[in-house]
Amino acid sequence: MRAYRTRIHDVMVFEPTVFEDGRGYFFESFNEQRFKEATGEPIAFVQDNQSRSGRGVLRGLHFQVAPKAQGKLVRVLSGEIFDVAVDLRRDSSSFGSWVGEVLSSENRKQLWIPAGFAHGFQVLSDVADVFYKATDFYSPKHERSIRWDDRDLAIQWPDRQLPNVSEKDACAPSFSEYVAHSASSENLP
């Protein structure tokens, strides 16, 4: 398995070694020891999530605040997405920056998004099945979101047409509104 860092140091891409022959293929999608060697951190995943979405669907930007902040290891089982991580760690030199990666069933890449990041993705294929492992359980009380089209974040989504978003995501606060509100009422992840 090959692992490399993105321009936001703690967000990593994992590419498995794939063994293919006339019967099909095999690859190791997760190995705790190799993950720890690559990230320098021990990891414990406690929940797996899967979604199916059609072309043009955009989910995000979602995250949970401390003490229930989640790290996510995201991969695509079928189809293709543009996966995004936004750094929400106030003490980080990349605070407010984002990184995106195309994940697909063809390239089999996985994106590691540590706790302290917002996550979202846009579906680029007709249908995409997205699977991710999370380091903490879903907690509605700690769930938050930021607008996918926030001007300050300026995420360069590949499909420029108006995406299909949930009502919750359409009404999410801007990055600056969230930062201002969270400074007085809660800790960012």
C-alpha positions as CSV (number, residue, x, y, z in Angstrom):
1,M,0.0,0.0,0.0
2,R,1.3,3.4,-1.0
3,A,0.6,6.4,1.3
4,Y,1.3,10.0,0.6
5,R,0.4,13.4,2.2
6,T,-1.6,16.1,0.5
7,R,-0.8,19.8,0.6
8,I,-2.5,19.8,4.0
9,H,0.0,17.6,5.9
10,D,-2.3,15.5,8.0
11,V,-4.7,14.6,5.2
12,M,-3.4,11.6,3.4
13,V,-4.1,9.5,0.3
14,F,-3.8,5.7,0.5
15,E,-3.5,3.7,-2.7
16,P,-3.6,-0.1,-2.3
17,T,-1.5,-2.6,-4.1
18,V,-4.0,-4.5,-6.3
19,F,-3.5,-8.0,-7.4
20,E,-5.5,-8.7,-10.6
21,D,-5.8,-11.8,-12.8
22,G,-8.4,-13.5,-15.0
23,R,-10.6,-14.2,-11.9
24,G,-10.8,-10.5,-10.8
25,Y,-8.8,-8.6,-8.2
26,F,-7.8,-8.5,-4.6
27,F,-6.4,-5.7,-2.4
28,E,-6.0,-4.9,1.2
29,S,-8.3,-1.9,1.9
30,F,-7.1,-1.3,5.5
31,N,-4.2,-2.5,7.6
32,E,-3.9,-0.9,11.1
33,Q,-0.1,-1.4,11.2
34,R,0.5,0.2,7.8
35,F,-1.9,3.0,8.6
36,K,0.0,3.8,11.9
37,E,3.3,3.7,10.1
38,A,2.1,6.2,7.5
39,T,0.3,8.6,9.8
40,G,2.4,8.2,12.9
41,E,-0.8,7.7,14.9
42,P,-2.6,4.7,16.3
43,I,-6.2,4.4,15.0
44,A,-9.4,2.8,16.2
45,F,-12.4,2.9,13.9
46,V,-15.7,2.4,15.7
47,Q,-18.3,2.9,12.9
48,D,-18.6,2.2,9.2
49,N,-20.9,4.3,7.0
50,Q,-22.1,3.9,3.4
51,S,-24.1,6.1,1.1
52,R,-25.4,5.9,-2.5
53,S,-25.9,9.1,-4.4
54,G,-26.6,10.1,-8.0
55,R,-24.7,12.4,-10.4
56,G,-24.7,16.0,-9.2
57,V,-25.3,15.2,-5.5
58,L,-23.1,17.1,-3.1
59,R,-23.0,16.1,0.5
60,G,-21.3,18.3,3.0
61,L,-19.5,20.0,4.5
62,H,-20.1,17.9,7.6
63,F,-18.2,17.4,10.8
64,Q,-18.6,16.8,14.6
65,V,-17.1,19.0,17.3
66,A,-15.2,17.8,20.3
67,P,-15.4,15.6,22.3
68,K,-17.0,13.6,19.4
69,A,-14.9,14.8,16.5
70,Q,-14.4,12.1,13.9
71,G,-11.6,11.1,11.7
72,K,-12.7,9.4,8.5
73,L,-11.1,7.0,6.0
74,V,-13.2,7.5,2.8
75,R,-13.3,5.3,-0.3
76,V,-15.6,4.7,-3.2
77,L,-17.0,1.2,-3.9
78,S,-18.6,2.1,-7.2
79,G,-18.5,5.3,-9.3
80,E,-16.5,8.5,-8.8
81,I,-16.5,11.4,-6.4
82,F,-14.5,14.6,-5.7
83,D,-13.8,14.3,-2.0
84,V,-12.9,17.4,0.1
85,A,-11.4,18.0,3.5
86,V,-11.4,21.5,5.1
87,D,-9.1,22.2,8.0
88,L,-11.0,23.6,11.1
89,R,-8.1,23.4,13.6
90,R,-7.6,26.9,14.8
91,D,-4.0,26.3,15.7
92,S,-3.1,24.8,12.3
93,S,-1.1,26.8,9.7
94,S,-3.7,25.5,7.2
95,F,-6.8,26.6,9.1
96,G,-9.5,27.4,6.6
97,S,-7.7,25.6,3.8
98,W,-9.1,22.8,1.8
99,V,-7.8,19.8,-0.2
100,G,-9.7,17.7,-2.7
101,E,-9.0,14.3,-4.3
102,V,-10.9,12.3,-6.9
103,L,-11.7,8.9,-5.5
104,S,-13.2,6.2,-7.6
105,S,-13.8,2.5,-7.9
106,E,-11.2,2.6,-10.7
107,N,-8.3,4.3,-8.9
108,R,-9.2,2.7,-5.5
109,K,-7.7,5.6,-3.6
110,Q,-8.8,6.3,0.0
111,L,-8.6,9.7,1.7
112,W,-7.7,9.9,5.4
113,I,-9.4,13.0,7.0
114,P,-8.4,13.4,10.6
115,A,-10.6,14.7,13.4
116,G,-10.7,18.5,13.1
117,F,-11.7,18.6,9.5
118,A,-15.0,19.2,7.7
119,H,-15.8,16.7,5.0
120,G,-17.9,16.8,1.8
121,F,-18.0,15.2,-1.6
122,Q,-19.6,15.7,-5.0
123,V,-20.7,12.8,-7.2
124,L,-19.1,12.8,-10.7
125,S,-20.5,9.5,-12.0
126,D,-24.1,8.4,-12.7
127,V,-24.1,6.8,-9.2
128,A,-21.5,6.5,-6.5
129,D,-21.4,4.2,-3.5
130,V,-19.2,5.8,-0.8
131,F,-17.9,4.0,2.2
132,Y,-16.1,5.4,5.2
133,K,-14.7,4.3,8.5
134,A,-15.1,6.7,11.4
135,T,-13.1,7.1,14.6
136,D,-16.1,8.1,16.8
137,F,-19.8,7.3,16.8
138,Y,-22.3,9.6,15.1
139,S,-23.6,12.2,17.6
140,P,-26.5,14.5,16.5
141,K,-25.7,16.8,19.4
142,H,-22.1,17.3,18.1
143,E,-22.9,17.4,14.4
144,R,-22.2,20.6,12.5
145,S,-22.0,21.8,8.9
146,I,-20.6,24.6,6.8
147,R,-21.9,25.8,3.4
148,W,-20.5,23.8,0.5
149,D,-20.3,27.0,-1.6
150,D,-18.7,29.3,1.0
151,R,-16.9,32.2,-0.6
152,D,-14.1,32.3,1.9
153,L,-13.3,28.6,1.4
154,A,-13.6,28.9,-2.4
155,I,-13.7,25.2,-3.0
156,Q,-13.2,24.4,-6.7
157,W,-15.9,21.7,-7.1
158,P,-15.4,20.1,-10.6
159,D,-19.1,20.1,-11.6
160,R,-20.0,23.8,-11.8
161,Q,-23.7,23.2,-12.3
162,L,-25.9,23.8,-9.2
163,P,-25.6,20.6,-7.2
164,N,-28.3,18.6,-5.6
165,V,-27.9,19.3,-1.8
166,S,-30.1,18.5,1.2
167,E,-32.1,21.3,2.8
168,K,-29.8,21.1,5.8
169,D,-26.7,21.6,3.7
170,A,-28.3,24.5,1.7
171,C,-29.0,26.3,5.0
172,A,-25.7,25.7,6.6
173,P,-23.8,28.7,8.0
174,S,-20.8,30.2,6.2
175,F,-17.3,29.4,7.4
176,S,-16.9,32.9,9.0
177,E,-20.3,32.6,10.7
178,Y,-19.4,29.2,12.1
179,V,-16.0,30.4,13.3
180,A,-17.5,33.5,15.0
181,H,-20.3,31.5,16.7
182,S,-18.0,28.6,17.8
183,A,-15.5,31.0,19.3
184,S,-18.0,31.9,22.0
185,S,-20.1,28.8,22.4
186,E,-17.9,25.7,21.7
187,N,-14.5,24.5,20.8
188,L,-13.7,23.7,17.2
189,P,-12.6,20.2,16.6
